[in-house]
Amino acid sequence: MTFYSPNNFKNGRLIFNRYRKTDLLIFSVALVFSLSAIIISINVLKIYHPAILVLESIPAGFALFLIQPLNVYHNFLLYGICVKSYLKRQKKYKWEGIYNYEIKKE
């Protein structure tokens, strides 16, 4: 599929000309989860291992990756939704051609 869109396509409906409300909601929930996990592990559980801190910051990093802009699909989240819906769609096509049976006579 090839889409052509102007440079300012959908800029008026987006926050900071880039993000939808659901994008910011997904990122804020992941960020709050990651920060609270890091705070709990450092202050309450007294765990200072860097691998644990990196592991706890993965949800925020993944959410940040999902909301990054991508050409026509707006961001990686919507691209993934489009790919998923395409793969789940039924791909049986009716053939409406012409049968041509000719008997060759020699």
Biopython code that builds the backbone (N, CA, C, O; Angstrom):
import numpy as np
from Bio.PDB.StructureBuilder import StructureBuilder

atoms = [
    (1, "MET", "N", (0.833, -1.177, 0.000)),
    (1, "MET", "CA", (0.000, 0.000, 0.000)),
    (1, "MET", "C", (0.877, 1.239, 0.000)),
    (1, "MET", "O", (1.890, 1.301, 0.696)),
    (2, "THR", "N", (0.482, 2.200, -0.770)),
    (2, "THR", "CA", (1.196, 3.464, -0.825)),
    (2, "THR", "C", (0.214, 4.581, -0.508)),
    (2, "THR", "O", (-0.841, 4.687, -1.134)),
    (3, "PHE", "N", (0.561, 5.406, 0.458)),
    (3, "PHE", "CA", (-0.269, 6.536, 0.831)),
    (3, "PHE", "C", (0.496, 7.825, 0.577)),
    (3, "PHE", "O", (1.710, 7.894, 0.768)),
    (4, "TYR", "N", (-0.218, 8.815, 0.154)),
    (4, "TYR", "CA", (0.377, 10.138, -0.012)),
    (4, "TYR", "C", (-0.354, 11.083, 0.928)),
    (4, "TYR", "O", (-1.582, 11.170, 0.891)),
    (5, "SER", "N", (0.379, 11.781, 1.759)),
    (5, "SER", "CA", (-0.241, 12.716, 2.690)),
    (5, "SER", "C", (0.636, 13.963, 2.781)),
    (5, "SER", "O", (1.856, 13.883, 2.638)),
    (6, "PRO", "N", (0.011, 15.107, 3.018)),
    (6, "PRO", "CA", (0.806, 16.332, 3.152)),
    (6, "PRO", "C", (1.587, 16.324, 4.466)),
    (6, "PRO", "O", (1.326, 15.512, 5.353)),
    (7, "ASN", "N", (2.541, 17.234, 4.573)),
    (7, "ASN", "CA", (3.393, 17.287, 5.763)),
    (7, "ASN", "C", (2.609, 17.617, 7.028)),
    (7, "ASN", "O", (2.951, 17.119, 8.101)),
    (8, "ASN", "N", (1.582, 18.431, 6.935)),
    (8, "ASN", "CA", (0.830, 18.835, 8.125)),
    (8, "ASN", "C", (-0.421, 17.979, 8.315)),
    (8, "ASN", "O", (-1.406, 18.454, 8.881)),
    (9, "PHE", "N", (-0.404, 16.762, 7.865)),
    (9, "PHE", "CA", (-1.533, 15.852, 7.959)),
    (9, "PHE", "C", (-1.824, 15.511, 9.421)),
    (9, "PHE", "O", (-0.952, 14.994, 10.120)),
    (10, "LYS", "N", (-3.030, 15.793, 9.884)),
    (10, "LYS", "CA", (-3.513, 15.511, 11.242)),
    (10, "LYS", "C", (-2.809, 16.302, 12.335)),
    (10, "LYS", "O", (-2.967, 15.954, 13.505)),
    (11, "ASN", "N", (-2.064, 17.314, 12.039)),
    (11, "ASN", "CA", (-1.376, 18.064, 13.080)),
    (11, "ASN", "C", (-2.332, 18.825, 13.990)),
    (11, "ASN", "O", (-2.025, 19.029, 15.165)),
    (12, "GLY", "N", (-3.479, 19.248, 13.479)),
    (12, "GLY", "CA", (-4.395, 20.038, 14.285)),
    (12, "GLY", "C", (-5.084, 19.244, 15.373)),
    (12, "GLY", "O", (-5.513, 19.826, 16.370)),
    (13, "ARG", "N", (-5.206, 17.922, 15.219)),
    (13, "ARG", "CA", (-5.919, 17.100, 16.191)),
    (13, "ARG", "C", (-4.994, 16.444, 17.207)),
    (13, "ARG", "O", (-5.468, 15.699, 18.066)),
    (14, "LEU", "N", (-3.725, 16.690, 17.138)),
    (14, "LEU", "CA", (-2.771, 16.000, 17.991)),
    (14, "LEU", "C", (-2.194, 16.936, 19.050)),
    (14, "LEU", "O", (-2.156, 18.152, 18.862)),
    (15, "ILE", "N", (-1.751, 16.363, 20.154)),
    (15, "ILE", "CA", (-1.118, 17.129, 21.222)),
    (15, "ILE", "C", (0.350, 17.285, 20.863)),
    (15, "ILE", "O", (1.014, 16.299, 20.540)),
    (16, "PHE", "N", (0.861, 18.489, 20.915)),
    (16, "PHE", "CA", (2.217, 18.837, 20.477)),
    (16, "PHE", "C", (2.440, 18.436, 19.015)),
    (16, "PHE", "O", (3.572, 18.155, 18.622)),
    (17, "ASN", "N", (1.389, 18.405, 18.218)),
    (17, "ASN", "CA", (1.416, 18.026, 16.805)),
    (17, "ASN", "C", (1.987, 16.627, 16.581)),
    (17, "ASN", "O", (2.474, 16.335, 15.489)),
    (18, "ARG", "N", (1.938, 15.766, 17.582)),
    (18, "ARG", "CA", (2.564, 14.467, 17.477)),
    (18, "ARG", "C", (1.816, 13.328, 18.150)),
    (18, "ARG", "O", (1.817, 12.213, 17.628)),
    (19, "TYR", "N", (1.177, 13.567, 19.289)),
    (19, "TYR", "CA", (0.648, 12.495, 20.120)),
    (19, "TYR", "C", (-0.862, 12.587, 20.278)),
    (19, "TYR", "O", (-1.430, 13.676, 20.360)),
    (20, "ARG", "N", (-1.504, 11.414, 20.320)),
    (20, "ARG", "CA", (-2.920, 11.348, 20.649)),
    (20, "ARG", "C", (-3.050, 11.242, 22.166)),
    (20, "ARG", "O", (-2.060, 11.032, 22.867)),
    (21, "LYS", "N", (-4.274, 11.389, 22.667)),
    (21, "LYS", "CA", (-4.482, 11.266, 24.107)),
    (21, "LYS", "C", (-4.174, 9.849, 24.577)),
    (21, "LYS", "O", (-3.599, 9.663, 25.650)),
    (22, "THR", "N", (-4.551, 8.850, 23.783)),
    (22, "THR", "CA", (-4.287, 7.466, 24.188)),
    (22, "THR", "C", (-2.790, 7.162, 24.201)),
    (22, "THR", "O", (-2.325, 6.381, 25.031)),
    (23, "ASP", "N", (-2.034, 7.772, 23.289)),
    (23, "ASP", "CA", (-0.579, 7.586, 23.287)),
    (23, "ASP", "C", (0.030, 8.108, 24.577)),
    (23, "ASP", "O", (0.855, 7.435, 25.196)),
    (24, "LEU", "N", (-0.371, 9.299, 24.979)),
    (24, "LEU", "CA", (0.165, 9.881, 26.211)),
    (24, "LEU", "C", (-0.302, 9.112, 27.439)),
    (24, "LEU", "O", (0.427, 9.013, 28.426)),
    (25, "LEU", "N", (-1.510, 8.571, 27.383)),
    (25, "LEU", "CA", (-2.013, 7.775, 28.496)),
    (25, "LEU", "C", (-1.209, 6.478, 28.642)),
    (25, "LEU", "O", (-0.848, 6.092, 29.754)),
    (26, "ILE", "N", (-0.932, 5.812, 27.525)),
    (26, "ILE", "CA", (-0.132, 4.581, 27.557)),
    (26, "ILE", "C", (1.263, 4.867, 28.100)),
    (26, "ILE", "O", (1.773, 4.125, 28.940)),
    (27, "PHE", "N", (1.875, 5.939, 27.620)),
    (27, "PHE", "CA", (3.224, 6.273, 28.087)),
    (27, "PHE", "C", (3.234, 6.671, 29.558)),
    (27, "PHE", "O", (4.134, 6.276, 30.299)),
    (28, "SER", "N", (2.240, 7.450, 29.988)),
    (28, "SER", "CA", (2.223, 7.889, 31.391)),
    (28, "SER", "C", (1.991, 6.715, 32.341)),
    (28, "SER", "O", (2.584, 6.674, 33.419)),
    (29, "VAL", "N", (1.134, 5.755, 31.959)),
    (29, "VAL", "CA", (0.919, 4.585, 32.816)),
    (29, "VAL", "C", (2.200, 3.750, 32.906)),
    (29, "VAL", "O", (2.572, 3.305, 33.992)),
    (30, "ALA", "N", (2.871, 3.538, 31.782)),
    (30, "ALA", "CA", (4.119, 2.766, 31.793)),
    (30, "ALA", "C", (5.209, 3.497, 32.579)),
    (30, "ALA", "O", (5.984, 2.863, 33.295)),
    (31, "LEU", "N", (5.274, 4.807, 32.455)),
    (31, "LEU", "CA", (6.276, 5.581, 33.176)),
    (31, "LEU", "C", (6.022, 5.548, 34.683)),
    (31, "LEU", "O", (6.958, 5.387, 35.467)),
    (32, "VAL", "N", (4.769, 5.698, 35.089)),
    (32, "VAL", "CA", (4.439, 5.633, 36.518)),
    (32, "VAL", "C", (4.748, 4.252, 37.073)),
    (32, "VAL", "O", (5.271, 4.134, 38.181)),
    (33, "PHE", "N", (4.430, 3.199, 36.312)),
    (33, "PHE", "CA", (4.731, 1.841, 36.750)),
    (33, "PHE", "C", (6.236, 1.634, 36.911)),
    (33, "PHE", "O", (6.686, 1.074, 37.911)),
    (34, "SER", "N", (7.002, 2.081, 35.937)),
    (34, "SER", "CA", (8.457, 1.905, 36.004)),
    (34, "SER", "C", (9.071, 2.698, 37.162)),
    (34, "SER", "O", (9.892, 2.176, 37.916)),
    (35, "LEU", "N", (8.669, 3.950, 37.291)),
    (35, "LEU", "CA", (9.224, 4.776, 38.369)),
    (35, "LEU", "C", (8.845, 4.244, 39.740)),
    (35, "LEU", "O", (9.672, 4.237, 40.651)),
    (36, "SER", "N", (7.601, 3.797, 39.899)),
    (36, "SER", "CA", (7.202, 3.257, 41.203)),
    (36, "SER", "C", (7.942, 1.956, 41.509)),
    (36, "SER", "O", (8.295, 1.707, 42.662)),
    (37, "ALA", "N", (8.181, 1.125, 40.498)),
    (37, "ALA", "CA", (8.942, -0.110, 40.718)),
    (37, "ALA", "C", (10.379, 0.203, 41.106)),
    (37, "ALA", "O", (10.943, -0.456, 41.980)),
    (38, "ILE", "N", (10.973, 1.196, 40.469)),
    (38, "ILE", "CA", (12.349, 1.585, 40.802)),
    (38, "ILE", "C", (12.422, 2.158, 42.222)),
    (38, "ILE", "O", (13.334, 1.825, 42.978)),
    (39, "ILE", "N", (11.472, 3.010, 42.581)),
    (39, "ILE", "CA", (11.458, 3.604, 43.922)),
    (39, "ILE", "C", (11.257, 2.536, 44.988)),
    (39, "ILE", "O", (11.909, 2.567, 46.032)),
    (40, "ILE", "N", (10.361, 1.596, 44.731)),
    (40, "ILE", "CA", (10.109, 0.532, 45.705)),
    (40, "ILE", "C", (11.340, -0.356, 45.862)),
    (40, "ILE", "O", (11.700, -0.737, 46.975)),
    (41, "SER", "N", (11.983, -0.683, 44.741)),
    (41, "SER", "CA", (13.140, -1.572, 44.845)),
    (41, "SER", "C", (14.329, -0.901, 45.528)),
    (41, "SER", "O", (15.101, -1.563, 46.221)),
    (42, "ILE", "N", (14.477, 0.397, 45.338)),
    (42, "ILE", "CA", (15.608, 1.084, 45.960)),
    (42, "ILE", "C", (15.329, 1.411, 47.431)),
    (42, "ILE", "O", (16.163, 1.140, 48.294)),
    (43, "ASN", "N", (14.163, 1.990, 47.717)),
    (43, "ASN", "CA", (13.893, 2.457, 49.076)),
    (43, "ASN", "C", (13.387, 1.366, 50.013)),
    (43, "ASN", "O", (13.821, 1.284, 51.162)),
    (44, "VAL", "N", (12.482, 0.537, 49.535)),
    (44, "VAL", "CA", (11.863, -0.445, 50.421)),
    (44, "VAL", "C", (12.663, -1.738, 50.472)),
    (44, "VAL", "O", (12.955, -2.246, 51.555)),
    (45, "LEU", "N", (13.015, -2.267, 49.324)),
    (45, "LEU", "CA", (13.692, -3.564, 49.275)),
    (45, "LEU", "C", (15.216, -3.453, 49.363)),
    (45, "LEU", "O", (15.902, -4.460, 49.542)),
    (46, "LYS", "N", (15.741, -2.243, 49.239)),
    (46, "LYS", "CA", (17.187, -1.973, 49.323)),
    (46, "LYS", "C", (17.992, -2.782, 48.297)),
    (46, "LYS", "O", (19.034, -3.357, 48.609)),
    (47, "ILE", "N", (17.470, -2.806, 47.060)),
    (47, "ILE", "CA", (18.162, -3.502, 45.964)),
    (47, "ILE", "C", (18.801, -2.433, 45.083)),
    (47, "ILE", "O", (18.104, -1.565, 44.560)),
    (48, "TYR", "N", (20.114, -2.489, 44.916)),
    (48, "TYR", "CA", (20.831, -1.480, 44.142)),
    (48, "TYR", "C", (21.483, -2.063, 42.893)),
    (48, "TYR", "O", (22.370, -1.436, 42.314)),
    (49, "HIS", "N", (21.072, -3.216, 42.481)),
    (49, "HIS", "CA", (21.709, -3.871, 41.337)),
    (49, "HIS", "C", (21.275, -3.183, 40.036)),
    (49, "HIS", "O", (20.078, -2.983, 39.829)),
    (50, "PRO", "N", (22.220, -2.814, 39.152)),
    (50, "PRO", "CA", (21.871, -2.107, 37.915)),
    (50, "PRO", "C", (20.997, -2.930, 36.969)),
    (50, "PRO", "O", (20.175, -2.366, 36.247)),
    (51, "ALA", "N", (21.161, -4.246, 36.962)),
    (51, "ALA", "CA", (20.346, -5.077, 36.068)),
    (51, "ALA", "C", (18.875, -5.010, 36.459)),
    (51, "ALA", "O", (18.004, -5.017, 35.589)),
    (52, "ILE", "N", (18.591, -4.945, 37.741)),
    (52, "ILE", "CA", (17.206, -4.840, 38.213)),
    (52, "ILE", "C", (16.622, -3.493, 37.803)),
    (52, "ILE", "O", (15.465, -3.412, 37.390)),
    (53, "LEU", "N", (17.423, -2.438, 37.918)),
    (53, "LEU", "CA", (16.934, -1.109, 37.532)),
    (53, "LEU", "C", (16.654, -1.031, 36.033)),
    (53, "LEU", "O", (15.674, -0.412, 35.617)),
    (54, "VAL", "N", (17.500, -1.648, 35.228)),
    (54, "VAL", "CA", (17.268, -1.674, 33.780)),
    (54, "VAL", "C", (16.024, -2.485, 33.462)),
    (54, "VAL", "O", (15.233, -2.095, 32.604)),
    (55, "LEU", "N", (15.844, -3.607, 34.144)),
    (55, "LEU", "CA", (14.679, -4.459, 33.929)),
    (55, "LEU", "C", (13.390, -3.730, 34.296)),
    (55, "LEU", "O", (12.363, -3.899, 33.639)),
    (56, "GLU", "N", (13.452, -2.925, 35.340)),
    (56, "GLU", "CA", (12.267, -2.178, 35.757)),
    (56, "GLU", "C", (11.968, -0.992, 34.844)),
    (56, "GLU", "O", (10.835, -0.510, 34.827)),
    (57, "SER", "N", (12.942, -0.514, 34.093)),
    (57, "SER", "CA", (12.698, 0.604, 33.186)),
    (57, "SER", "C", (12.281, 0.151, 31.782)),
    (57, "SER", "O", (12.021, 0.991, 30.920)),
    (58, "ILE", "N", (12.214, -1.145, 31.543)),
    (58, "ILE", "CA", (11.816, -1.652, 30.226)),
    (58, "ILE", "C", (10.392, -1.242, 29.833)),
    (58, "ILE", "O", (10.192, -0.865, 28.679)),
    (59, "PRO", "N", (9.380, -1.290, 30.730)),
    (59, "PRO", "CA", (8.036, -0.867, 30.301)),
    (59, "PRO", "C", (7.976, 0.575, 29.786)),
    (59, "PRO", "O", (7.294, 0.853, 28.800)),
    (60, "ALA", "N", (8.679, 1.480, 30.443)),
    (60, "ALA", "CA", (8.687, 2.873, 29.991)),
    (60, "ALA", "C", (9.401, 3.003, 28.645)),
    (60, "ALA", "O", (8.955, 3.755, 27.778)),
    (61, "GLY", "N", (10.504, 2.276, 28.468)),
    (61, "GLY", "CA", (11.221, 2.320, 27.194)),
    (61, "GLY", "C", (10.408, 1.738, 26.061)),
    (61, "GLY", "O", (10.422, 2.267, 24.950)),
    (62, "PHE", "N", (9.693, 0.647, 26.327)),
    (62, "PHE", "CA", (8.855, 0.036, 25.300)),
    (62, "PHE", "C", (7.693, 0.950, 24.925)),
    (62, "PHE", "O", (7.353, 1.069, 23.748)),
    (63, "ALA", "N", (7.082, 1.597, 25.920)),
    (63, "ALA", "CA", (5.991, 2.528, 25.634)),
    (63, "ALA", "C", (6.502, 3.737, 24.854)),
    (63, "ALA", "O", (5.811, 4.243, 23.970)),
    (64, "LEU", "N", (7.695, 4.195, 25.175)),
    (64, "LEU", "CA", (8.282, 5.304, 24.426)),
    (64, "LEU", "C", (8.531, 4.905, 22.979)),
    (64, "LEU", "O", (8.319, 5.706, 22.068)),
    (65, "PHE", "N", (8.981, 3.672, 22.762)),
    (65, "PHE", "CA", (9.174, 3.166, 21.398)),
    (65, "PHE", "C", (7.848, 3.112, 20.642)),
    (65, "PHE", "O", (7.796, 3.444, 19.458)),
    (66, "LEU", "N", (6.779, 2.696, 21.316)),
    (66, "LEU", "CA", (5.488, 2.559, 20.639)),
    (66, "LEU", "C", (4.900, 3.886, 20.187)),
    (66, "LEU", "O", (4.196, 3.931, 19.179)),
    (67, "ILE", "N", (5.171, 4.957, 20.904)),
    (67, "ILE", "CA", (4.546, 6.236, 20.549)),
    (67, "ILE", "C", (5.431, 7.113, 19.676)),
    (67, "ILE", "O", (5.084, 8.266, 19.422)),
    (68, "GLN", "N", (6.567, 6.597, 19.210)),
    (68, "GLN", "CA", (7.428, 7.374, 18.317)),
    (68, "GLN", "C", (6.775, 7.509, 16.943)),
    (68, "GLN", "O", (6.197, 6.540, 16.451)),
    (69, "PRO", "N", (6.849, 8.670, 16.314)),
    (69, "PRO", "CA", (6.207, 8.884, 15.020)),
    (69, "PRO", "C", (6.785, 7.984, 13.927)),
    (69, "PRO", "O", (7.974, 7.665, 13.914)),
    (70, "LEU", "N", (5.907, 7.594, 13.025)),
    (70, "LEU", "CA", (6.277, 6.739, 11.902)),
    (70, "LEU", "C", (5.469, 7.215, 10.707)),
    (70, "LEU", "O", (4.240, 7.239, 10.762)),
    (71, "ASN", "N", (6.120, 7.582, 9.662)),
    (71, "ASN", "CA", (5.568, 8.119, 8.414)),
    (71, "ASN", "C", (4.040, 8.258, 8.384)),
    (71, "ASN", "O", (3.494, 9.135, 9.052)),
    (72, "VAL", "N", (3.365, 7.433, 7.643)),
    (72, "VAL", "CA", (1.931, 7.586, 7.424)),
    (72, "VAL", "C", (1.119, 6.924, 8.523)),
    (72, "VAL", "O", (-0.021, 7.325, 8.757)),
    (73, "TYR", "N", (1.656, 5.940, 9.196)),
    (73, "TYR", "CA", (0.904, 5.192, 10.198)),
    (73, "TYR", "C", (0.785, 5.917, 11.525)),
    (73, "TYR", "O", (0.206, 5.351, 12.453)),
    (74, "HIS", "N", (1.275, 7.089, 11.671)),
    (74, "HIS", "CA", (1.258, 7.950, 12.849)),
    (74, "HIS", "C", (2.282, 7.501, 13.879)),
    (74, "HIS", "O", (3.111, 8.313, 14.291)),
    (75, "ASN", "N", (2.263, 6.246, 14.313)),
    (75, "ASN", "CA", (3.302, 5.754, 15.222)),
    (75, "ASN", "C", (3.370, 4.235, 15.138)),
    (75, "ASN", "O", (2.586, 3.610, 14.424)),
    (76, "PHE", "N", (4.310, 3.645, 15.868)),
    (76, "PHE", "CA", (4.523, 2.201, 15.788)),
    (76, "PHE", "C", (3.343, 1.420, 16.356)),
    (76, "PHE", "O", (3.094, 0.288, 15.939)),
    (77, "LEU", "N", (2.622, 2.002, 17.292)),
    (77, "LEU", "CA", (1.449, 1.334, 17.853)),
    (77, "LEU", "C", (0.382, 1.139, 16.790)),
    (77, "LEU", "O", (-0.157, 0.041, 16.654)),
    (78, "LEU", "N", (0.070, 2.174, 16.041)),
    (78, "LEU", "CA", (-0.945, 2.048, 14.986)),
    (78, "LEU", "C", (-0.458, 1.178, 13.841)),
    (78, "LEU", "O", (-1.259, 0.495, 13.205)),
    (79, "TYR", "N", (0.834, 1.189, 13.569)),
    (79, "TYR", "CA", (1.377, 0.292, 12.557)),
    (79, "TYR", "C", (1.179, -1.166, 12.967)),
    (79, "TYR", "O", (0.786, -1.998, 12.150)),
    (80, "GLY", "N", (1.447, -1.466, 14.217)),
    (80, "GLY", "CA", (1.232, -2.820, 14.715)),
    (80, "GLY", "C", (-0.224, -3.230, 14.675)),
    (80, "GLY", "O", (-0.536, -4.384, 14.379)),
    (81, "ILE", "N", (-1.128, -2.295, 14.971)),
    (81, "ILE", "CA", (-2.561, -2.588, 14.899)),
    (81, "ILE", "C", (-2.972, -2.874, 13.464)),
    (81, "ILE", "O", (-3.754, -3.791, 13.216)),
    (82, "CYS", "N", (-2.451, -2.092, 12.507)),
    (82, "CYS", "CA", (-2.765, -2.328, 11.085)),
    (82, "CYS", "C", (-2.228, -3.679, 10.607)),
    (82, "CYS", "O", (-2.914, -4.390, 9.874)),
    (83, "VAL", "N", (-1.029, -4.031, 11.008)),
    (83, "VAL", "CA", (-0.456, -5.325, 10.610)),
    (83, "VAL", "C", (-1.260, -6.465, 11.212)),
    (83, "VAL", "O", (-1.535, -7.455, 10.535)),
    (84, "LYS", "N", (-1.637, -6.334, 12.469)),
    (84, "LYS", "CA", (-2.431, -7.375, 13.123)),
    (84, "LYS", "C", (-3.781, -7.556, 12.446)),
    (84, "LYS", "O", (-4.205, -8.689, 12.214)),
    (85, "SER", "N", (-4.467, -6.458, 12.125)),
    (85, "SER", "CA", (-5.772, -6.583, 11.476)),
    (85, "SER", "C", (-5.648, -7.149, 10.068)),
    (85, "SER", "O", (-6.543, -7.858, 9.606)),
    (86, "TYR", "N", (-4.550, -6.845, 9.381)),
    (86, "TYR", "CA", (-4.343, -7.403, 8.048)),
    (86, "TYR", "C", (-4.087, -8.910, 8.121)),
    (86, "TYR", "O", (-4.605, -9.670, 7.302)),
    (87, "LEU", "N", (-3.299, -9.334, 9.089)),
    (87, "LEU", "CA", (-2.987, -10.756, 9.212)),
    (87, "LEU", "C", (-4.193, -11.579, 9.672)),
    (87, "LEU", "O", (-4.301, -12.756, 9.331)),
    (88, "LYS", "N", (-5.095, -10.974, 10.440)),
    (88, "LYS", "CA", (-6.274, -11.695, 10.910)),
    (88, "LYS", "C", (-7.400, -11.726, 9.877)),
    (88, "LYS", "O", (-8.321, -12.536, 9.986)),
    (89, "ARG", "N", (-7.329, -10.857, 8.888)),
    (89, "ARG", "CA", (-8.396, -10.749, 7.895)),
    (89, "ARG", "C", (-8.451, -12.008, 7.038)),
    (89, "ARG", "O", (-7.431, -12.631, 6.745)),
    (90, "GLN", "N", (-9.659, -12.358, 6.648)),
    (90, "GLN", "CA", (-9.825, -13.520, 5.783)),
    (90, "GLN", "C", (-9.299, -13.181, 4.394)),
    (90, "GLN", "O", (-9.604, -12.121, 3.848)),
    (91, "LYS", "N", (-8.517, -14.078, 3.831)),
    (91, "LYS", "CA", (-7.905, -13.803, 2.540)),
    (91, "LYS", "C", (-8.363, -14.783, 1.469)),
    (91, "LYS", "O", (-7.561, -15.207, 0.636)),
    (92, "LYS", "N", (-9.637, -15.145, 1.479)),
    (92, "LYS", "CA", (-10.193, -15.971, 0.410)),
    (92, "LYS", "C", (-10.874, -15.025, -0.576)),
    (92, "LYS", "O", (-11.750, -14.242, -0.209)),
    (93, "TYR", "N", (-10.462, -15.112, -1.799)),
    (93, "TYR", "CA", (-11.013, -14.234, -2.816)),
    (93, "TYR", "C", (-11.838, -15.056, -3.801)),
    (93, "TYR", "O", (-11.440, -16.153, -4.193)),
    (94, "LYS", "N", (-12.974, -14.523, -4.191)),
    (94, "LYS", "CA", (-13.783, -15.196, -5.191)),
    (94, "LYS", "C", (-13.176, -14.942, -6.558)),
    (94, "LYS", "O", (-12.809, -13.818, -6.901)),
    (95, "TRP", "N", (-13.081, -16.006, -7.322)),
    (95, "TRP", "CA", (-12.555, -15.853, -8.669)),
    (95, "TRP", "C", (-13.727, -15.736, -9.612)),
    (95, "TRP", "O", (-14.575, -16.626, -9.661)),
    (96, "GLU", "N", (-13.788, -14.662, -10.355)),
    (96, "GLU", "CA", (-14.881, -14.434, -11.283)),
    (96, "GLU", "C", (-14.323, -14.290, -12.685)),
    (96, "GLU", "O", (-14.577, -13.295, -13.364)),
    (97, "GLY", "N", (-13.589, -15.251, -13.103)),
    (97, "GLY", "CA", (-13.010, -15.214, -14.438)),
    (97, "GLY", "C", (-13.870, -15.971, -15.445)),
    (97, "GLY", "O", (-15.019, -16.317, -15.170)),
    (98, "ILE", "N", (-13.310, -16.210, -16.571)),
    (98, "ILE", "CA", (-14.010, -16.926, -17.647)),
    (98, "ILE", "C", (-13.280, -18.235, -17.877)),
    (98, "ILE", "O", (-12.063, -18.268, -18.058)),
    (99, "TYR", "N", (-14.043, -19.302, -17.865)),
    (99, "TYR", "CA", (-13.482, -20.600, -18.209)),
    (99, "TYR", "C", (-13.554, -20.749, -19.711)),
    (99, "TYR", "O", (-14.604, -20.511, -20.307)),
    (100, "ASN", "N", (-12.485, -21.130, -20.317)),
    (100, "ASN", "CA", (-12.452, -21.304, -21.766)),
    (100, "ASN", "C", (-11.976, -22.721, -22.058)),
    (100, "ASN", "O", (-10.786, -23.029, -21.981)),
    (101, "TYR", "N", (-12.937, -23.570, -22.395)),
    (101, "TYR", "CA", (-12.610, -24.944, -22.729)),
    (101, "TYR", "C", (-12.703, -25.093, -24.249)),
    (101, "TYR", "O", (-13.794, -25.060, -24.818)),
    (102, "GLU", "N", (-11.593, -25.251, -24.872)),
    (102, "GLU", "CA", (-11.591, -25.477, -26.320)),
    (102, "GLU", "C", (-11.040, -26.848, -26.592)),
    (102, "GLU", "O", (-10.009, -27.250, -26.053)),
    (103, "ILE", "N", (-11.746, -27.554, -27.436)),
    (103, "ILE", "CA", (-11.284, -28.883, -27.834)),
    (103, "ILE", "C", (-10.497, -28.720, -29.119)),
    (103, "ILE", "O", (-10.998, -28.199, -30.115)),
    (104, "LYS", "N", (-9.258, -29.176, -29.077)),
    (104, "LYS", "CA", (-8.425, -29.044, -30.265)),
    (104, "LYS", "C", (-8.764, -30.175, -31.239)),
    (104, "LYS", "O", (-8.793, -31.349, -30.871)),
    (105, "LYS", "N", (-9.013, -29.798, -32.459)),
    (105, "LYS", "CA", (-9.272, -30.779, -33.513)),
    (105, "LYS", "C", (-8.102, -30.747, -34.474)),
    (105, "LYS", "O", (-7.656, -29.686, -34.912)),
    (106, "GLU", "N", (-7.624, -31.918, -34.787)),
    (106, "GLU", "CA", (-6.494, -31.974, -35.688)),
    (106, "GLU", "C", (-6.881, -32.489, -37.035)),
    (106, "GLU", "O", (-6.032, -32.599, -37.921)),
]
sb = StructureBuilder()
sb.init_structure("model")
sb.init_model(0)
sb.init_chain("A")
sb.init_seg("    ")
for serial, (resi, resn, name, xyz) in enumerate(atoms, 1):
    if name == "N":
        sb.init_residue(resn, " ", resi, " ")
    sb.init_atom(name, np.array(xyz, "f"), 0.0, 1.0, " ", f" {name:<3s}", serial, name[0])
structure = sb.get_structure()
